[in-house]
Amino acid sequence: MFLANLKLTASQQLLLRASDEAVAFIAAKGPRGTAAAARAKKPEEVEKEAQAHVVSKGGDPGNHMLVLGCHSIQFGKYQGQTFRWLLENDVGYTTQLVASHQREREQSASDSPLMANKDALARYSCAHPAFVEQVRYHRVHEEARARATQPGCEGEALVGFGDYKEATLKDLYASKEKKHQTFLKWLRRKTPQPGTSMDAARKYILGRDKERSAEVAATPPPPSSSSSSTPTTTTTLPPRKSIAPMFSALLGRRPMAPGELQAKVRKLMTTPARPAVPAVSTSARDQRPSVPPPPPPTTEVTDEELVQMATDLETADA
């Protein structure tokens, strides 16, 4: 099999951390920088060495991808290892290499031995669909992280892990979907390892929680129902005119029968309605029939009250 055996996590994601074998290889080389890096070999030299390696293992030197996997790395901390070994032992590092080389190739047309070796690594690595997807995500993640470094744009960073790793932090926080809210509650309770994507996401979420609490505390309470109710209007009736002088004038004339006295009193106490003054229109818009105002309230007493009043007055006069 010419393709690398990529290692996966329990959730069927690419395992990005370095293997124990890779860690041991770095340790055997000693501290970085103590030995000068070897000169990058020409592509023809690398190709011949790879073919010889395939033949030594009983493989077909005519299989291009099999030979390409046996090309040796001409740079970096794993210099001297094959492309296939690199993919099987440190996918995370290889992802960064290929993504960086893709950006470099967008700006450069160099044909140096070093660039040729990186081109060959990219061709072999990108024969693995899962790796291609990882490189795509890595570039999107890096671009989002660059945007998030701008003031006030922290939420532009991607979640970076789990089912919502490609969602931005601000979109996830603002979402009203139940599954997203459940994820946020779970994340608030976690204690992630410092410096990880989960740690950065949790810090952002808790920071937004504090901002929201401060906004709620600073919001003035809504007006009470009593202050917003419509004020009521009252109708003030004109003061009742005193009728005592009129009764005195009636009783001072001549004796009257109860019925005659009651009729006189009723007439005195009935307030005549004043005629309404017609309104004068000042514009064409007002040329419509006016509705006469309701008659002013009258002051009326019952028959029993009239009889009693007449009787009391006659008794007093006698």
Summary of the structure (lengths in Angstrom):
residues: 318
radius of gyration: 49.4
end to end distance: 139.3
largest distance: 153.2
contacts: 717
relative contact order: 0.06
helix: 54%
strand: 2%
